[in-house]
Amino acid sequence: MLQTSDIKKIVIAGAGLMGASMAQIFARHGYSVTLYDISAESIDKGKNLIAINQRSLIDQGEVSDSLSGETLSRISYTMEKDVFREADFVIESIVENMKVKLDFWKEASDIASDNAVLTTNTSGLSISEIATAVRKPERFCGMHWVNPPHIVPLVEVIGGEKTAEDTIKVVCDLALSVRKHPVAVRGDPQGFIMNRLQYAVLREALHIVEKGYASVKDVDDVVKYGLGMRYACIGPFETVDLGGLDTFFRVGSYLAAELSNAKDVQEPLAKLYREGAYGTKSGKGFYDYSNGGAERAIEKRDKDFLKLAKCLYGDL
Ligand SMILES: NC(=O)c1ccc[n+]([C@@H]2O[C@H](COP(=O)([O-])OP(=O)(O)OC[C@H]3O[C@@H](n4cnc5c(N)ncnc54)[C@H](O)[C@@H]3O)[C@@H](O)[C@H]2O)c1
């Protein structure tokens, strides 16, 4: 298997929201990147997303025109499967559907060289199950990025049943080489780590709203102005150490029984889902995004994330 320093050519399958963003990260750090997709329309969309991202990074003074030009010159686009033959490293970031991913990997891992390192950006499908379609599955693992990946540092590197330890190491080292923060996840747990934590918070947030203790906006404010600010700097265990285990033990002993233990998607979310209110993508979710609200929300998120990332971690 290739070592991190041997990796020069990266192929990203899926020129969508995640693939287009990840391509810029690797290209910016000197890798030659090819975005592969099955649809010409998706490739055009991916190109457009990259152009928008680069423009906003230039406008915010994050990259110079010339660095952005160099980044763009290292990204190519194709619909030819043969591209996997030359790949040192593959990230599959196609639609989140087990059958589509299995079909993809059966073909791609056959074409790829024996030495190539192969990864999937699945949000939570079983790595071991996807690996059943991969030729030489010991070189395959999960590489889960967080949206928007060109700004957020975390990358979860998830081993499946057959993943070799060396594979985890190469993928973690590659993430470090593009200034990301990898965390190795063992045992292929559903939802990995970040989504398990995210859904634990979401479950309690929905419970609070259902009980009428606070509005959707007030719950968001509690996270933004309190918990989230804390968690951007210290994790839950550091929080306990700094607050005192005795206090956290005492609070936990009466609060644990009060918290939601819902085993299904709760009604405030399920109801909006049934109504087709999917959030920014449909113009309505918990909030209204009509009249350009969606674009403004995405732009504000990216700007705020960028300010925070710069402030806490320096240059991207
Ligand atoms: N969007 C997120 O916030 C997020 C975060 C982390 C991980 N992910 C995961 O990343 C993956 C991609 O998500 P996305 O949001 O970029 O989706 P997307 O819909 O924006 O892009 C998916 C792309 O895959 C292409 N595609 C579909 N089938 C293909 C195939 N067989 N071969 C090649 N290309 C194919 C589509 O044409 C499309 O361009 C999913 O597995 C998703 O769960 C998404």
The ligand as a Tripos MOL2 file, in Angstrom:
@<TRIPOS>MOLECULE
LIG
   44    48     1     0     0
SMALL
NO_CHARGES

@<TRIPOS>ATOM
      1 N1        -23.8880   17.2560    2.5690 N.am      1 LIG1
      2 C1        -23.3370   17.0530    3.7640 C.2       1 LIG1
      3 O1        -23.4790   17.8600    4.7110 O.2       1 LIG1
      4 C2        -22.4570   15.8440    3.9700 C.ar      1 LIG1
      5 C3        -21.5490   15.8410    5.0500 C.ar      1 LIG1
      6 C4        -20.6980   14.7190    5.2130 C.ar      1 LIG1
      7 C5        -20.8070   13.6430    4.3470 C.ar      1 LIG1
      8 N2        -21.7220   13.6790    3.3210 N.ar      1 LIG1
      9 C6        -21.7990   12.5220    2.4280 C.3       1 LIG1
     10 O2        -21.0790   12.8250    1.2390 O.3       1 LIG1
     11 C7        -21.6800   12.1280    0.1290 C.3       1 LIG1
     12 C8        -22.0710   13.1390   -0.9360 C.3       1 LIG1
     13 O3        -22.9270   14.1030   -0.3770 O.3       1 LIG1
     14 P1        -23.2290   15.5030   -1.0970 P.3       1 LIG1
     15 O4        -23.9690   16.3240   -0.0940 O.co2     1 LIG1
     16 O5        -21.9820   16.0340   -1.7180 O.co2     1 LIG1
     17 O6        -24.2510   15.0240   -2.2350 O.3       1 LIG1
     18 P2        -24.6250   15.7270   -3.6180 P.3       1 LIG1
     19 O7        -25.9800   15.2310   -3.9590 O.co2     1 LIG1
     20 O8        -24.3740   17.1860   -3.5740 O.co2     1 LIG1
     21 O9        -23.5440   15.0920   -4.6500 O.3       1 LIG1
     22 C9        -23.5410   13.7440   -5.0010 C.3       1 LIG1
     23 C10       -22.9070   13.6470   -6.3930 C.3       1 LIG1
     24 O10       -22.6830   12.2730   -6.6670 O.3       1 LIG1
     25 C11       -22.9340   12.0780   -8.0600 C.3       1 LIG1
     26 N3        -23.1670   10.6430   -8.2550 N.ar      1 LIG1
     27 C12       -24.2570    9.9150   -7.9520 C.ar      1 LIG1
     28 N4        -24.0510    8.6110   -8.2600 N.ar      1 LIG1
     29 C13       -22.7900    8.5310   -8.7520 C.ar      1 LIG1
     30 C14       -21.9800    7.4680   -9.2260 C.ar      1 LIG1
     31 N5        -22.4260    6.2210   -9.2640 N.pl3     1 LIG1
     32 N6        -20.7310    7.7460   -9.6460 N.ar      1 LIG1
     33 C15       -20.2530    9.0190   -9.6150 C.ar      1 LIG1
     34 N7        -20.9760   10.0730   -9.1790 N.ar      1 LIG1
     35 C16       -22.2300    9.8210   -8.7520 C.ar      1 LIG1
     36 C17       -24.1210   12.9710   -8.3570 C.3       1 LIG1
     37 O11       -24.2100   13.2400   -9.7480 O.3       1 LIG1
     38 C18       -23.7760   14.1980   -7.5120 C.3       1 LIG1
     39 O12       -23.0090   15.1290   -8.2690 O.3       1 LIG1
     40 C19       -22.8520   11.3490    0.6980 C.3       1 LIG1
     41 O13       -22.4360   10.0510    1.0210 O.3       1 LIG1
     42 C20       -23.1900   12.1440    1.9620 C.3       1 LIG1
     43 O14       -23.8720   11.3750    2.9320 O.3       1 LIG1
     44 C21       -22.5270   14.7680    3.1010 C.ar      1 LIG1
@<TRIPOS>BOND
     1     1     2 1
     2     2     3 2
     3     2     4 1
     4     4     5 ar
     5     4    44 ar
     6     5     6 ar
     7     6     7 ar
     8     7     8 ar
     9     8     9 1
    10     8    44 ar
    11     9    10 1
    12     9    42 1
    13    10    11 1
    14    11    12 1
    15    11    40 1
    16    12    13 1
    17    13    14 1
    18    14    15 2
    19    14    16 1
    20    14    17 1
    21    17    18 1
    22    18    19 2
    23    18    20 1
    24    18    21 1
    25    21    22 1
    26    22    23 1
    27    23    24 1
    28    23    38 1
    29    24    25 1
    30    25    26 1
    31    25    36 1
    32    26    27 ar
    33    26    35 ar
    34    27    28 ar
    35    28    29 ar
    36    29    30 ar
    37    29    35 ar
    38    30    31 1
    39    30    32 ar
    40    32    33 ar
    41    33    34 ar
    42    34    35 ar
    43    36    37 1
    44    36    38 1
    45    38    39 1
    46    40    41 1
    47    40    42 1
    48    42    43 1
@<TRIPOS>SUBSTRUCTURE
     1 LIG1         1 GROUP 0 **** ****
